[in-house]
Amino acid sequence: MNTLNESAQQAKLRFGIVGNAPALTAAVERAVRVAPIDLSVLVVGESGTGKEFFPKIIHAYSPRKHARYIAVNCGAIPEGTIDSELFGHEKGAFTGAVDTRKGYFEEADGGTIFLDEVAELPLTTQARLLRVLESGEFLKVGSSTVQKTNVRIVAATNVDLQRAIAEGRFREDLYYRLSTVLIALPPLRERGADIRLLARKFAADFAERYRTAPIEFGDDARATMAAYRWPGNVRQLKNVVDQLALFQAGETVGADTLRRYLPGVADSYVPMVTPGYEAHAYERERDMLLGMIFNLQRRIDHLEQQCSRPAARPREFDIDVPMANLLPQNCTSGVGAAPDKTSAPAPDAETATPAAVPDEASQNTDTLRDSERMLIRRALELEGGHRKAAADRLNISERTLYRKIKEYGLE
């Protein structure tokens, strides 16, 4: 075994990198080899492939290992403050700059800076960064004094920088400065048996940390994992295994169980829920019933607009108001009927009867009452019979709920 390969294996052990895929091993060897040479490095790979480990390897195996190592997520810093964060600012340089502040390039002088998501840098900041790479010089925001820094830059991105250059989102000259040495990480789906090794490690780590019964993976589950594309790579695999280790503790996980945790394999993602609690069925049922109620309300609004003398309506739609009472009392012969000037005054809302409305509206009222009764019953069931909580869920007053419970015999 040669010295380079031995160092790569040591680096994998030291930084917890699991896997024997040739592409992964080659990437680690490349990081170890470039570490002693003070060149800029660009790490590329899909999100979740573990790019954050490689700047640490490069720093740890370089002469700068005793100096500072600073990791910066370029995508997490607002565009208006990124220059200040990286290069510092002078007092009064902008609103809120109450003191002079050192930036990361000044703080990390003599050490290493890891620029994660480097493709998210604004073009103006890219120009400043290019100057640092070319001459080691930078200006603080609000200052005209040139400062020097001696830092090594390791950058990482999951973006296709060649496309970003073609689209004018990334400087071509900066790309060539950053990628003096390029390290490409393979996606998890191309790492073969590493998927099984990682799954077993994550399951064992979870059981040890939280003192739960360990899980095992059946042959069919291992085959399913190997065939799945893992768009979230190692990060997604750990997420899935953690869920399995929690909800299937002590079990041997089969393919059918595993598929429930893999979006894109099953027809739909089925999260774990408490047995007997049909949350998703209730949500669909509630949406359907509310849609029916609002459709009926729109139809009644249309009827009112056709009447020359609409009856007074409540200020807002309330489940407490019988649907029949929302119809104007002078509309007794259908849409567009002429008003009867000799008709009796509209009865009070509490005494209105279904006979005062057209047949179609009466049928709609019956449908609404059924829907109303079902909604109230479901709300009471979901809140364990707690009426105040059920009233809050229905967005009605407790007084209204009590009356409806009595009216529908739900006591």
C-alpha angles and dihedrals in degrees: 000000000000125000094250093054091047091053090048091052090049090050091051091051094045095051098035097248108163122198145069101217109141093232091053093047090048090053092051091047090050091052092049092048095050095042098088092045113079098231130133114256131203118201115199131184143114121295112280098024094116102259091154092071096062100064087052091052091049092048094045094051095043132087086252093066093111093051127076124296115200124184116202124190101211092191093058097056118084115247092240094059104032094096091051092049094050102037105018129233142245124244110276094014089129140350108300095022095123094156140026109265133197118229128219093265091057094043093050096048107150092014141074132283120201112205106197118194089013091171089071093067115115115247092249091055090047088059091052090048092051090056091053091051093048102042109003089242130129141164125227115234107271094015133106095195115106114226129195128223134181108209135142115228124213113179132188136192142167091205124102097246093191089061091044089054091050090051092049095246097114132039114246093211091053091050092057091046093051097043100055083128118022122202115190120196120209120236116249093250089065095051098080114192091017088081091064092045093050093046091052092048094049091048092050092046092052094049092049096046097046098028095237129146109274122246128225129208122231122223092256091051091051090050090050091051091050092051096046117097097224098210089187091048119200092349091057093045091054091048092053095045092049090054092048092048090053103042099030098038113165094011135114104241116225130196094263092054093045093052091062088066097046114083109211095031100067119050088249135002111262111201121200113266134175109276112257094021105109096192097157094046090051093050092053092046093049093049091050093050095045089050089053091050094050092046090054090048091054090051091053091049088055091052091051092052089056093054120086094216110032118195120243113278130205114265091248138007109277128180086223093070115084110240092232091061092058090069118087109252094226093061096088100134103050136271115339096015115157116252117258107227091195097051119120120260115277111271121246116275091245093054101040114124131206089245089073093068135062119275093250091052089049090055090048089050091054090051091049092049090052090049091046092051091049093049092050093047093049092048091052091048093050092048093047093246093306101145099196091053090046091051090051091050090051092043092233133116123269089241091056091047093051091052093047092049090054093043094053096038093242095142 
